[in-house]
Each structure stands twice: as C-alpha cells, then as structure tokens.
Amino acid sequence: MQSFPDPAVALVEKMVAAAAENPAQAIAFQGAPGANSHRAALEFDPDCLPLPCFAFEDALEAVKSGQAGSAIIPIENSQHGRVADIHFLLPESGLSIVAEHFMAIHHALMGLGSGPFEAAYSHPQALGQSRHFLRKRGIVPMSYADTAGAAAYIKELGDPSLAAIAPALAADLYGLKLVEDRVEDSSDNMTRFVVLARQPLDPASLAGQDAMTTFIFEVKNVPAALYKALGGFATNGVNMTKLESYQKGASFAATMFYADIIGAPGNPAIDRALEELAFHSKELRILGSYPQARERP
C-alpha cells in the first residue's frame, strides 16, 4: 500500500498543486492532511504550504528533488521514544537539520458512530501513546502509516465497529464523529520535530544564540573507544543531551551512535570536543547545527 485512502486524495491533490506553484515555501511532511506533522508544519511556519507525503522517504525525497524547500520530521516522543527508522533515514537523505520544533501531542478517538469499537487504527507511535486507553476499553490496536491517514481509511471502510486514533482535526476533515478527545495516556505528551533542508546553516550564523548540533559517529573497534571518544565532551564542558546507539548492517559488529550537543562548531570548546571525537572514530558526520527551540538544562 503506497497511496492515501480515497477520502484523503482530493485534499492531497489540492495541497500538492499549491506547493508546486511555490516549492520554496512548501514544507513536506509524512502523512495525510490532518496528521500531527501537518499541524507541526503550520505551527513552525504559519505561512508555509504543507506538502503531504505518504512515507518519510517521500518527504525527504521531495526536498532533495526540489518539490519542497524543507521537510518537517518527528524524531522522538517524550512518552514513546524515538520514531522508528529515523536514525537511518536522516543520514541517508543527505539533507541537513536547520531547525527543531516541539509540539504537544493530543490524540482523539473517532469513528463513523459512537462505538463500541472492536479495533482502532493509527500510527504505531500514536497507538503506543494511547495503549492504556485502548487496553482499558478492549480496543485492539491496528497499525497504519499515519494518524490522519487512519481516519481517512476508517471513512473509506465504512465499518462502524472500527475507529481511528488521530488529531481532532482529522475528524472534521474526513467527516467522522469525534467520540473522545485527548485519549493519550500522558498529559505532557510531546514530540520533537526537526526541519531538514538541502543546505546546512552556517554555524557562524548561530553565534550569540543558543544552538544545538546533531551528529552521528562510529568509534574504532578498540577497547574503551566510546569512553575515550566521549571524554572530550566532559573535559571541554560540552553538554551532550542525547546519545543513542543503533546497529549498522546485519553483522552486529558495527554500532553507530546518534548524538545531540548544546552549541555549534566555531565555539572553541565544541571544536576541541569534536576533534577528539573524530580521532577516536572511524566515521563522524555532522547532520546540522541549528537554533534551540527549547532551552536545555
């Protein structure tokens, strides 16, 4: 399945046509109209032209091909952790992170009627964020490519025993009944998005403001390599706010690390820490330096 449900197609075609008239103003996102990423694009830039794409790869390709000036992609959620596959997709895309955006996430239960419902469709992240709500009501979670697309799919199926977990906006867009709002298990449910573009920001342009730098690296295969590689951040007083590992290839012998630090190249402490990291690493790639959207402690 590589297309949107019929109830979403007309909306998608209209938004694609608008973006085609001014690609530089378009922000690509994964999902059908009404998805959380659609909301995030409009929050980040109210004057943008949101461009819906079926998959994350499609949103990134839209930027690479010039269909959109940028893409907004969720990378982690406060309740459910990192978004699957993002750590692989960002480096492979060749794009650079130029901004970040935080958005409170609220989910709603919607369907053709008021229930009871046997199953609810949504993106795996949304299902995970609402798992206690669904389990308490005996509703079986069913995975779908995105939240708003799930709402359109329920409309297309026409089965009153099925529901969707999606932003409340999707109920209006696809003519569904909003049965219950704010069904997420945590009231402080928050998702961090990054904005990607073809060209990186010049770190010098971030001088005098709080910034973040994101990078990936693979340490050399020697004892205590990770300890030595990270030592430069401690000795230079650089705050690392995120460090996650993921496997490179199928051998389970090469581990990549994804990291965020406060600051940007050009700061002597950052430069020294990255130089030491590079010395102990087989690979080091900066994915972008960009302004902080939220202060880190």
C-alpha positions in Angstrom: 0.0 0.0 0.0 1.7 3.2 -1.2 -1.2 5.6 -1.6 -3.6 7.6 0.6 -7.2 6.4 1.2 -9.7 7.8 -1.2 -11.2 10.3 1.3 -7.8 12.0 1.6 -6.9 12.0 -2.1 -8.7 15.2 -3.1 -7.2 17.1 -0.2 -3.7 15.8 -1.1 -4.1 16.7 -4.7 -5.1 20.3 -3.8 -2.1 20.7 -1.4 0.3 19.2 -3.9 -0.9 21.7 -6.6 -0.4 24.6 -4.3 3.1 23.5 -3.3 4.0 23.1 -7.0 3.4 26.8 -7.6 5.8 27.9 -4.9 8.1 25.0 -3.9 10.5 27.1 -1.8 7.6 27.8 0.5 6.5 24.2 0.8 7.2 22.1 3.8 7.0 18.3 3.1 5.6 16.1 5.9 4.8 12.4 6.2 1.1 11.6 6.5 -2.3 12.6 5.2 -3.8 16.0 5.7 -4.7 16.5 9.4 -1.7 14.5 10.7 0.3 15.7 13.6 3.2 16.5 11.2 0.7 18.7 9.2 0.0 20.6 12.4 3.7 20.9 13.2 4.4 22.4 9.8 1.8 25.0 10.3 2.9 25.8 13.8 6.5 26.1 12.7 5.7 28.3 9.7 2.0 29.5 9.5 2.7 30.9 6.0 4.1 27.6 4.6 2.5 25.4 2.0 2.2 21.9 3.6 3.0 19.1 1.2 1.6 15.7 2.3 3.8 12.6 1.5 2.9 9.0 2.1 6.2 7.9 3.7 9.1 9.6 5.5 11.3 8.7 2.5 8.8 10.5 0.2 9.0 13.7 2.3 12.8 13.6 2.3 12.9 13.0 -1.5 10.5 15.9 -2.0 13.2 18.2 -0.6 16.0 16.5 -2.5 14.1 16.9 -5.8 13.2 20.5 -5.2 9.4 19.9 -4.7 9.7 21.4 -1.3 12.1 23.8 0.4 12.2 21.8 3.6 10.7 18.8 5.4 9.5 18.5 9.0 10.1 15.1 10.5 9.3 13.7 14.0 12.3 12.2 15.6 11.3 11.5 19.2 8.4 11.5 21.6 8.5 12.1 25.3 6.4 9.1 26.1 7.2 6.6 23.4 10.8 7.3 22.5 12.4 7.7 19.1 10.5 7.4 15.9 11.4 4.1 14.1 13.9 4.2 11.3 14.6 8.0 11.6 18.2 7.4 12.7 18.8 5.6 9.4 16.8 7.9 7.2 18.3 11.2 8.2 21.9 10.3 7.5 21.0 8.5 4.2 19.0 11.5 3.0 22.0 13.8 2.6 19.9 16.7 4.0 20.8 18.9 6.9 18.9 19.7 10.1 18.3 23.5 10.1 15.7 23.8 12.9 13.8 22.0 15.6 10.2 22.3 16.8 8.4 20.9 19.8 4.7 20.2 19.7 2.3 19.0 22.4 0.5 15.8 21.0 -3.1 15.2 21.6 -5.0 12.2 20.2 -8.7 11.7 19.7 -10.8 8.5 19.2 -13.1 8.9 16.2 -15.3 6.7 14.0 -18.4 6.6 12.0 -20.5 6.3 15.1 -20.1 6.3 18.9 -19.0 2.7 19.2 -18.3 0.3 20.9 -15.3 -0.3 18.7 -13.5 -3.6 18.1 -10.3 -2.1 16.8 -8.6 1.3 16.3 -6.2 2.2 13.5 -3.3 4.6 13.9 0.4 5.2 13.5 2.4 2.9 15.9 3.6 5.9 17.8 0.1 7.1 18.5 -1.1 3.6 19.4 1.8 3.3 21.9 1.0 6.7 23.4 -2.7 5.6 23.9 -2.1 2.0 24.8 -3.6 2.2 28.3 -6.7 3.9 27.0 -7.2 1.2 24.3 -6.5 -1.7 26.6 -8.9 -0.5 29.2 -11.7 -0.4 26.6 -10.8 -3.7 25.0 -10.0 -2.0 21.6 -7.4 -3.8 19.5 -4.6 -1.5 18.2 -4.0 -1.8 14.5 -1.0 -0.2 12.8 -1.4 2.3 9.9 1.0 4.5 8.1 -0.1 7.7 9.8 -2.7 9.0 12.1 -4.8 11.1 9.8 -4.5 8.5 7.1 -6.0 6.1 9.5 -9.0 8.4 9.9 -9.4 8.6 6.2 -9.1 4.8 6.0 -11.9 4.3 8.5 -14.1 6.7 6.5 -13.3 4.6 3.3 -14.1 1.3 5.0 -17.5 2.4 6.3 -17.4 -0.1 9.2 -18.9 1.4 12.4 -17.1 -1.2 14.5 -13.7 0.3 13.6 -12.2 3.6 14.9 -9.1 5.7 14.4 -6.7 7.4 16.8 -5.8 10.8 15.2 -5.7 14.5 15.8 -9.1 16.0 16.3 -8.7 18.0 13.1 -8.9 14.7 11.1 -12.4 14.1 12.3 -13.5 17.4 10.7 -11.6 16.8 7.5 -13.0 13.3 6.9 -16.5 13.5 8.3 -16.0 11.3 11.4 -17.6 11.6 14.8 -15.1 12.7 17.5 -16.0 10.2 20.2 -13.4 11.2 22.8 -10.7 13.8 22.8 -7.3 13.7 24.5 -7.0 9.9 24.8 -3.2 9.9 25.1 -2.0 8.3 28.3 0.2 11.2 29.4 -1.0 14.8 29.7 2.6 16.1 28.9 2.9 14.1 25.7 5.4 16.0 23.5 7.1 15.3 20.2 10.3 16.8 18.9 10.4 17.5 15.2 13.4 18.5 13.1 13.3 20.6 9.9 15.6 19.5 7.1 16.8 21.4 4.0 19.3 20.8 1.2 21.8 23.3 2.5 23.1 23.4 6.1 23.1 26.5 8.2 26.5 28.2 8.6 27.4 27.7 12.3 28.8 31.2 12.3 25.2 32.5 11.8 24.3 31.0 15.2 26.9 33.0 17.1 25.4 34.7 20.1 22.4 32.4 20.3 21.7 29.1 22.0 22.2 26.3 19.4 22.2 22.5 19.0 24.4 20.3 16.9 23.4 16.8 15.8 25.8 14.2 14.5 26.4 10.5 14.0 29.6 8.6 14.6 31.1 5.1 14.7 34.0 4.6 17.1 37.1 2.5 16.3 36.9 -1.2 17.3 39.3 -1.0 20.2 38.8 -1.3 24.0 37.3 1.7 25.7 36.8 3.5 22.4 33.5 5.0 23.3 34.8 6.1 26.7 37.7 7.8 25.0 35.6 9.3 22.3 33.2 10.9 24.7 35.9 12.1 27.1 36.5 15.3 25.1 32.9 16.5 25.8 33.4 16.2 29.5 36.9 17.8 29.6 35.7 20.7 27.4 32.5 21.2 29.3 30.2 20.4 26.4 26.7 19.2 27.4 25.5 16.1 25.4 21.8 15.9 25.7 21.2 12.8 23.7 23.2 9.6 22.9 21.6 6.7 21.2 23.0 3.6 19.5 21.8 1.6 16.5 23.3 -1.2 14.5 25.0 -0.6 11.2 24.3 -3.5 8.8 23.5 -7.1 9.8 26.8 -8.2 11.4 26.1 -6.7 14.8 29.8 -5.8 14.8 29.4 -2.1 13.9 27.5 0.3 16.1 26.5 3.8 15.1 25.8 6.5 17.7 23.4 9.4 17.2 24.1 12.4 19.4 22.9 16.0 20.2 25.1 18.5 21.9 24.5 22.1 23.1 26.5 24.5 20.9 27.9 24.7 17.4 31.2 24.4 15.6 33.1 27.7 15.9 33.0 27.6 19.6 36.5 26.5 20.7 35.2 24.0 23.3 32.9 22.4 20.7 35.7 22.3 18.1 38.1 20.6 20.6 35.5 18.0 21.6 34.6 17.2 18.0 38.3 16.9 17.1 38.9 14.4 19.9 35.8 12.5 18.9 37.0 12.3 15.3 40.4 11.0 16.4 38.7 8.0 18.1 36.1 7.4 15.4 36.0 5.6 12.1 33.3 7.9 10.9 31.9 11.2 12.1 29.2 13.2 10.3 27.6 16.4 11.3 23.8 16.3 10.5 23.3 20.0 11.3 23.7 22.9 13.7 20.6 24.9 14.4 18.9 27.3 16.9 17.5 25.8 20.1 13.7 25.8 20.1 13.6 24.9 23.8 16.1 25.6 26.5 18.0 22.6 27.8 19.1 22.4 31.4 
